Every structure is written in C-alpha cells, then in structure tokens.
C-alpha cells in the first residue's frame, strides 16, 4: 500500500535548502578550485518627458516670451509631433521626436532659464548660444534622421522626410 502525504511549500523549500547546502558542503570539500564569480552591473536610465506647455506665453527673468505652437496652432506634444517647432526647457525637449517635411524650417526656441546650445550628434548643425527666448533654425533638403544634444543634458531626434500632417 502506498501512502501519499502532502507537504507544504515551506517544507519543500526547507528540504531544497538542506540539499543545496549539502551540495555546497561537498563542493567546498572537493579539491577542485572554484571558478571566480563576476558581478555584472546593470544601469537603467529613465527619461521623464517634460510637461506640455499649454500657455500662450511664459515669463523668464521678467521677459515675456511667446510659446511656439505647431503649424495648426496646437500645443507641441511631449513625445512626438509633426511640424517645425521644438521647445527647449529646463525639464526637457518638446517634442522629444519631431517629424518634419523635406525643406521645412525647424525652429528651436529656448524656454530654459539659462542660455543653451543645440548640436547635432552628426555635427550637421550647431547653434550659437541661445539666451532665454532665443531661437535657432535649421532645415534639411535630404531625408535624414538626426539626433541632437542640448547643452543642459537633454537629447532629441528629428526625422526629415515626406510626412503628412
């Protein structure tokens, strides 16, 4: 006759731990040198999108600055948008990813509290120092996917092509 017993998860875990410890004890007693272990460090970077700028103007150091909108007058979306406007802020770039048409002028507007520069990672363009409220324009007559960096540490992307709005 066979008798079956139910074992709890805790009992199974305890049994497994005892077996594993016994195996480690045997390994420790063996004459074979152990292989050194390596630790791999994983770094996760999180990018939080800046809030959408919904007011028609903003004030920086007493100066009233008009907040740009896309061609149809809608506020610039935080993650991706189509058009020719990019807003640089102390909290990030709007939009992070811009889709622009071939030959369309792209205007970078600095709404940061300090001067910044914008530089394409490919070195296709580089702005002068842009004071708060300052602008810089660039356009491409060829299909291109361009990543750029702002001197305040943020990065963005522009794809120039035949996109419909």
N, C-alpha and C positions, 0 to 999 in steps of 0.2 A: 504494500500500500504506500502511495506517495502522499506526503503531507506538504502542502504549499503554505508558505507564510508570507504575509505582506510586510514589506519593510518600508519605512518612511524615507523620504528624501534625505533627512538628516543622517539616518543610519547608513544609507548608501554613500553619502558624502564622507562620513567618518571612515567607512571601510576603504573608500578610494584614497583618502588621505593617508591611512596607515599603509596601504600597498605602495603608494607613491613614496612615502618616507622610507619604507624598507628598500625600495629600489634605489633611492638616493644613498642610503647607507651602504648598499652593495657597491654602488659606483664609487663612493668615497673610499672604500676599502680596496678597490682594484689598483693595480699597478700602472694602468694606462693613464698618461697625463690628460687632464681635461682640456678641452678647447676653450680659449678665452672668449668671452661673450662681448659683443659690441652693442652699443646703445645707439639707436637712430633717433635723432631729434626731429620732430615734425613741427613746423611753424604754420599756423593758419592766419591768413590776413583777411580781415573783414573790412569791406568798404561800405559805409553807410551813405546812401545818397542824400544830398542836401535837400532841404525843403524847397518846394516850388515857390517862386517869388510871384505873388499874386497882386501886389500893389503897383499902381502905375508909376510911382516914384519912390525913391529911398533917399535918406539923408545920411551922408558920411562926412564927418568933421564939419558940420554946418552947411555943406554943399548939397543942394537938392539935385538928384540925378534921375533922369528918366530911365525906367526899367524897360529894356527891349522886349518885344514880343515877336513871334514868328509872323510871316507874311500875312496870314489871315487874322492877325490881331490876338490870337490865343496865347496865353502864358506858355513859356518854354517848359516842356516836361522834364522831370529829373533824369530819367534813364535814357530814353532815346526819343528823337524828334526829327522831323524833316524841316528844312528851311535853311536860313543863312545866319542865324544868331546863336552865339554862345555866351553865357554869363559866367564870369569867374567870381566866386565868393570865398569868404573865409572858411566855409563849411564844405566846399567842393565846386564842381563844374556842372552847369546845366546847359544842354543835356550832356550826360557822360558820353553818349554815342550819337553823333549828328550825321544824318543822311542829306547830302546836298547834290544839286544838279551840276552837270558839267558847266564850267564857266561861271557858276554862281558865286558872287562875292560873299564871303563868310566874315562876319564881324564879331570879334572878341570884345566884350565890354567888361571892364574891371569894376566889380562892385565890392572888392575887398577893402579893408580899412588901411591897407598899405600898398605901395607900388609893387607890381609883379611883372615878370616877363613870361612869354609863351614861346616854346621852342619845339619844333617837330623833331621826333627822335631820329628821323632820316636826314635831318638838317635842311629839309626843303624850305623851311621858313623859320624865322626868328624875329620876335617883336623887339622893339626898344622897350625901355622901362615904361610901364603904363601906370600912371598915378590913379588914385581912386576916381572913377568916372571916365578914365581914358579908354580909347578904343584902338584896335589894330585890325586891319583887313588883309585877307588872303583869298586867292582863288586858284583853281586848277582847271586847265582845259583838257586834262587827260584823266582817265579812270584811275583812281588811286584809293588806297586805304591807308590813312595816315594816323599814327599815334603821336600825341604831343604831351609835353610836360609843362606844368606851370611852376614857377619858382617857389610857390608856397607848398609844394609837395604833392599836388594832385596831378592826375593824368587823365586824358580823354582820348577819344577816337573820332575821326571824320572819315566817312566813306563818300567819295565823289563818284557819281555815275548817272545813269538815266533812271531816276526815281520819279514816280508820280506822287503828287501831294494828295 
